[in-house]
Amino acid sequence: MTDAAPRLLIVAAFAAVYLIWGSTYLAIKVTLETLPPLAAGAARFLAAGAALYAFARLRGHPAPAARHWPGMALVGGLLLLGGNGGLSWAQQHVPSGLASVIIASIPLFVTLIEALRPGADPRDRPGVTTFAGVAVGFGGIALLVTARHGAPAEVPPGGAAVLLGAAFCWALGSVGSRHVPLPPSILVSIAGQMLAGGALLVVASGVAGEWPRVDLAGASARSLGALAYLVTFGSLVAYSAYVWLLRTVAPTRVATYAYVNPLVALVLGWGLAGEALSSRAVAAAGLTIAGVVVIVTARAARPAPTGAAPPTAPDPLPDPLPDPLRLAPPAPPGRRAA
């Protein structure tokens, strides 16, 4: 913690990252009451992307070059169409709190992708402790999706499959974003990914037959309010707090949001939306979060390679699927974290 950063402001920023990002699962649930999932996601990211792009340009950040758009479209498609789009679609069938638990598998997938990626530096290969965390985390998810003693699974298999696919897409986009040309400006890059991902969500919404169901006049005030909350607080306010924290306190402290967000989502889903919270669901959440804790802790404790450049401020991610493993990557021109 720096002397220049008032303690109260740091506490407020942590509260924003913990509570706002944790609440986005419930906000998505409310949005889906009268709005189709992919169309709502398209509106959310187009609005947030346009606002962020305008802000970046007013601050003097250069516009992206033509060669940057394919990379932004690829990463934005994986993160926002595959990741957030899959999450939103699945929340039609899966309680918001349990959806957050399965989405917490993102670090598990990142670990596996990095372990299997061709050409990876052997020093970056996950160790035994990390793989133990992967096993524990997936064990928790297995508790949610398997039936027991004639009782149905906590999460329908189809919904669980879509959520795991969404988590995998987010993990793949996070890892892949390090290897495609992207604008040197973090703000412009994220704005471009939101715009590209939002455009892809528009297309996906049309293919899924959602356009005839988009009726803003018939949408409830609750749904429209939740959508506005996702745009302003989820994608802009909490995001800004996250970026500021990464430049103010130790990255390992910021990483704690990866453990807290599912807990916040579970409590809000149970307390405000009446979602059932069985002992089995609590045990599954505990195992999954424990796996994430082991992975993030093992990554934080890994020594830096000899001669490595000192870490720079990490690149942020749009909610509600932030990647806790990418807290201090280098950020040379043409590359950024999603």
N, C-alpha and C positions, 0 to 999 in steps of 0.2 A: 504494500500500500504506500502511495506517495503522500508526502506532506501536503502537496497542492490539491489533492483530491479530498474534499470534505467527506467525513465518515457518513454523514446523512445521505449524501448523494450516491455513495457507493451502495449503501443499504437499499436505497430506492431503485437503483439500477438492477441489483440482484433480485429484488422483489418483482420487477418487471419481467426479467428473464424467467424466473421461477414460475410466477403466477400467470402471466399473460400467455407464455408459450404453453404452459400446462393447461390453460383454459381453452386453447384453440380447438381441442377435440370436442369439447361440449359446444363451442360456437359453431363448428361444422355441423354437429347434430341438429342444432336449432335451425341453421340455414336450410338444411335438407327437408324441413317440415313442409315447405311450399315451393322450394326451388330445386331443379334437377342438379345432381352433383357436379357433372363436368361443366355445365354452363355456368354454375355459380363459381367454380374454380377459375374459369376463363375470365369472368368479370373481375374477380378478385385480383388476379395477377396482372391483367392488362391495366387496371386502375393503379395498382401499387407500382408497377413497372414504369408507367408513364409519369407518375409523380416523382419517382426516384430519378428517372432520366432527366426530367426538367430541372430538378434540384442540382444534379451533378453538372449539367451544362451551365447553369447559372453560376456555379462555383468555379467555372473555368476548366472543367475536365474535358479533354478532347473527345470528339465523336468517334465511335468505333470504325475501323477500316472495313472495307468489304470482305477482306479475308478473315475477319473475326466472326462474322455472322454464322457461318456453318458450325463453328465450335460452340457458340452461344446457343444455337438451335439444338445441337446435340445434347449439350449438358442441360439446357432448360427442358428439353423433352424428357430426359431421364428423370430429372428431379421433380418437375412440376406436372408433367403429363403422367409419367409412370408412377412417380412417388406420391405427390399430393392428389393426383387424379384417382389413383388406385385407392388411397386412403379414404377419400370422400365417397367413392362408389361403395366401398365395403361398409362404411358406417351406416348405410341403409339397412344393413343386416346384423351388424355387430355393435354392442354397446360401446360408447365412446371411451370409457375407462379401459376396457379390455383391448380395444383397438390400440390404445396408447402403449399397452404392455407388449403387444406383438411388434409394433413399430420400433420399440426399444431394441429390437434385434439388429438395427442398422450397424452398430459397431461389430456385431458378430459377423455379419456379411462382409464388412470392410476388411476384417482380419483374414477371412478366407480368401477374398479376392486378392489381397496383397500377397498372401502366401503362395497363391497359384499363378500370379501374374508373371509372364515370361520376361526375363531381363531384369527382374527385381534385384536390388543389392542384397547379397546374403546377410549383411548386417541388419537389414530391415525385416528379415524373416521373423515371424512371431515365435516366441519360445514356448516351453512346456506350460508355464503359468498362464500365458495368453490363451493357449488352446484349451486349458482346463476351464477358463472363463467362458469360452465359446460353448463347451459341452454343458456347463451349468446353465447358461442362458437358454440354449435350445431345449434343455430339459424342462425349464419352466414353461416354455411355449408348448411343449408336448403335453403338459398337464392340461392346458386349455383346450386342446383340439382332440383329445381322446376321450371316449366314453368309458364309464367305469360302473360296474355292478348294475348294469341296465339303465343307469342315469345318462341323459344326453350330455354331449360335450358342452363346455362352457361357451365355446365359439363354434358356429357352423363350419364344417370343413371348407365349403366354397368361400366363405368370407375370410377364413384364415389363410387360404391359398392366395387370395387377392392381396391381403395385407402383407404376407411374406414376399409376394412379388413386388409390391410397392417398396418395401424395405430394401429389397435387392436392387431395384432400379435406383433408389436414392444412393445406396452404397456404390453402385457402379458409376453413377454420374459423379459422385464425389471423388472417387479414385481417378476416373477418366479425365476429369477437369484439369488434372495436373499435366496432361499430355496432349492437349489440343491448344491451338493458338487462340488466346482470349485477350481482350483489351488490357493495357497496363493499369487502367483505373479500376479499382475494385467496385466503386459505385456504378460506373458505366457498364461494367461486365455483368453485375448482378441485375441491373435494370434491363439490359439486353436479354438476359436469360429469362427474366420474368415476362418480357414482351413476347419473346419467341415461344416460351412455354404456354403463355396465355393464348397465342394464336393457334398453337397445336391443340389446345383444349377446345377451342372453338370448333375446329375441324372434327375432333373426336366426338364432341357433343352432337354435331350434325349427323355423323355416321351412326351414333347410338340412338338416333331418333328423338333427341331431347328438344330440338328447336320448337316443335309444336306445343311442348309442355311449358315453355318459358312464357309466363304470364305475370309481368311485373304488377299489373293492376290487381291481379288476384293474389299476389304474394302477401303474406302476413307482415305486419310491422315487426314481429319478432324475427322473422327470417331476414328481412332487409336490414334490421338493426344488427343482427349477428354478422351479416356479410360486411357491413360497414366497420364493425369491430375488427374483423379479420384483416381488412385492408389497412385501417389506420393503426390499431394497436398491435395486432399480430405481426403484420409484415413491415411496419415502419417504426413504431415506437419501441417495441421490444428488440427489434433488430438494431436500432440505434444504440439502445442501452447495452446490447451485447458487444457491439463494436467498441464502444467506449470502455467497457470493462476489460476487454482484451488488451487495451492499451494502458490500463491503470493498475490492475492487480495481477497476481500470478495466474498463468493459464490453468494450472491445476485446480485453482479455486473456481474459475469460471466453468470448468468441466463438470462441476457438481450438478449443473442443471440437467445433465443426462440421467441422473438418478432421481431428481426431484420431479421433473415433468410428469412421468407416469403416475407418481403418487398423487400429484395435484389433480390429474385427470381422473383418477379412480375416485378420489374423495368428492370432486365436483359432480361426476356422473352419478354417484350414489346419493349425495345430499341434495342436489338440485334437479336431477332428472329421474330420480327413483330407480336407478339401475341396481339390479341385485348384485350383491358382493358376497359370494360364498367363501367359505374357508379355503376351498380348493383354488378359487381365483386369487385369493390373497397369497397363498403359498406359491402359486405360479408366478405372480408378480414379484414376490420376494426372490425367487430363484433367478428370474430374468434380470432383475436389477442387480443382483449380486454378481451375475456374470459380467454385466457391463462395468461394474465397479472394479472387478479383477482386471479386465482388459484395459480400462483407462489408467488404472494405477500402474500396471505393468508397462504401458507405453510411456507414462510420465517418468518412470524410474530408469528407462533405457538410456545408457550413456550415449552422448553424441559421438559420431564418428570422428576420428582424428583429422584435424584440419577443416572440419565443417565450419561453415559461416555461422556466426551467431544468429539465433532465431529472430525473425522480425515479427511484427504484429500480424496475427493470423487473419485470414480472410473469413468474413461472416457468411452465414447461410440463411436463406429464408425459412421461416417457421412453417409448419410445426415439426419439421424433420431435420433439425440441425445435426451436424456430424461432430460428435465430441472427440473424435480421434485426430482432427486436423486443427490443433490449437496453435501450432507455431511453425507452419511451413514457410520456406522461402518464397518470395513473391517477385521474381524477375519479370521484366516486361514480357507481355504475351502469354502470361500464365497466371491463373488465380484459382483459389478454391471456390467451389460452387456456392 
